[in-house]
Amino acid sequence: MKLLAHNRILTALSLLVLLLPVAPAYACSGCDEPVIVDATEAYDRSIRDERDDVEGLWGIYIDWQPVQDAGKRYRMAVVKNNYGVYEGTDYLGVVTCDQPGCNRGEVKLLLQKTDDEKKFYATLLVTDFEGGYGIAVLGPHERTGREDSMLDLSALRYKGAQLTYGMVRVMGG
């Protein structure tokens, strides 16, 4: 009888170990506060010369439509994820602004590479536990024409709402 119970426990633990790697990258079990990283370091890394195309300092206006009062403005540094948070995420968007409504150093955007170097699986964190999901596409902004000056987030969805804007690279850093 004890052997049977012991085998059931081992089986349950084995299944748990197998399932943990497929947990969403944004999951933060027991988090009461947003994940914060060093905003000054993220800013400095976002404007260095030898950065990847998606890395940089970005301006974003978050507006979930048809929700009318959800608009927020952020300045965000997108950098490689070597902060030891959100395992499986290639790049983090870190809030760098100090204005009211901003939480400096908060991780707001998670990007994972796809087979296409201009497309990323994206999660825009709305709360610590929920986010808007979809594909982000790196491309030219109509005003600048530069190939990497816009990160289109309009494919992201959250609770049936669509994100209406993307992120525009802040020129001159």
N, C-alpha and C positions, 0 to 999 in steps of 0.2 A: 504494500500500500504506500509506504514512504517512497519507494523507488518510483512509482507511478506519479506521485505528486512532484517529486524532484525532476522527473523528465518533462512534466508539463511546464514547470517554471523555466527550465532550460530552453524549451521550445519557444515560450513566450518571449524570453530575453533575446533569443536568436532572431525572431521576427522583428522585434523592436530595433535591433542593431541594423537589420536590413532596410527597414523603412526610414530611419533617420536621415540618410543622405538625400532622400527625395523630398524632404520637407522644404517648403518654399524658402527662398533665400531671404525674404523679408521678415520671416517669423522672428519674433522677439519675445519668447516665453517669459512672462513675469515682468516685462518692462513697464514701469510706471512713468518713466521719463523718456524723451526722445534720445536717440543715440547721438552723442556729441563727439566730434573730433576737433583737432586744432585748426581753427578757421584761418589763422594767419599763415600756417604752413601750407594749407590747401591753396590759399590765394597765391602764395609764392610759387608753388609747383604748377599752378594753372597758367602762369604767364612765362614760364621758362622757355627757352628756344627749342629744346629737344623733346617736345611733347607730341603725343599722338594727336591725330586730327580732331577727335572728339574732345580732347582735353582743352580747357581754356576757361576764361571768365565769361559768364553768360548773364544776360538779363532775361527774366521770365515774368510774364503776367499770367497768373493761374486764374482761369475763369471756366468753371464747369457749367455748361449749358444743358438744359434750360434753367439751372439754378441761378437766380439773379444776384444773390448777395454773397457769392463765394469768391469774389475777386481778391487776389493778393499779389503784390509785387515783391520779387526777390532778386537779389544778385547772388549768383551761385557759381562756385568754382567746381569744375568737373576734373577729377584727377583719378589716376590709377588707384585701385583699392588695395593698398598695402597697410591699412590701418588695423587689420585683424577683426573687422566687423563684417557682417553680411556675407558670410562665406559663399563662394560661387558667383559673386558679383564682380565684374571686371573694373567698373568705374563707379565712383560715388559723386553725387552732386551735393556739395557742402554749402550751406547758407553763409555768405560773408557780409551781409549788410547789417547795419545797426539800427535801422528804423523801427518804429513801433510795429508789432506783429511779426517781426523776424526773431528767430532764435539763433543767434550767431553760433556757427559750428554744428548746427543740426544737419544731419544727413536727410535730404529730401528726395533725392533721385538715385535710383539704382539702375545701372546699365550693364547688360550682358552682351557679349559679342555674338554675332550670327555668322553664317557663311559669307554674307555680303559685308564688306568692310564699312559700308555706309549705313547699315541697318543694325539696330540694337533692340533686344528685348528690354522694355523699360517699365519701371514701377515708380510712379510719383507718389511718395508717401503722404497720405492725407492725415492719418493718425499713426500711432506707433504700431497698430495692428492691421490697418487697412491701407490700400493704395489703389490708384488708378493704373491699369495695366494696358499694354499694347506694344506696338512697334514704334520706335523713334527712328527718324531718317535724317541723316546729316546731308546737307546740300546747300545750294546758294540761296541767299536772301535776295528778294527782288530789288532792294535798294543798293546793295553792295555788289552783287554779282559774284562775290567770292564763293568758291566751291565749298568751303567749310564754315560759312558764316551763319547758318540757320540749322537748328535741330528741331525738326517738325515733330511735335507731340500730339497732333490733332487726332491720331488714331487711338489715343488712350481713352479708356472708359472707366467710370466710377459710378456704381449704383445707378446705371442707366443713363448717366450724363456723359457728355463728350467734352474733352478739353479743346477749347477753341483756338488756342495759340501755340506757338512753339517758343523756343529760346533763341535769342539773337545774340551773337557774339559781341561782347563789349570791346570795341576797337580801341587800341592804344592802352589797354589793360588797366 
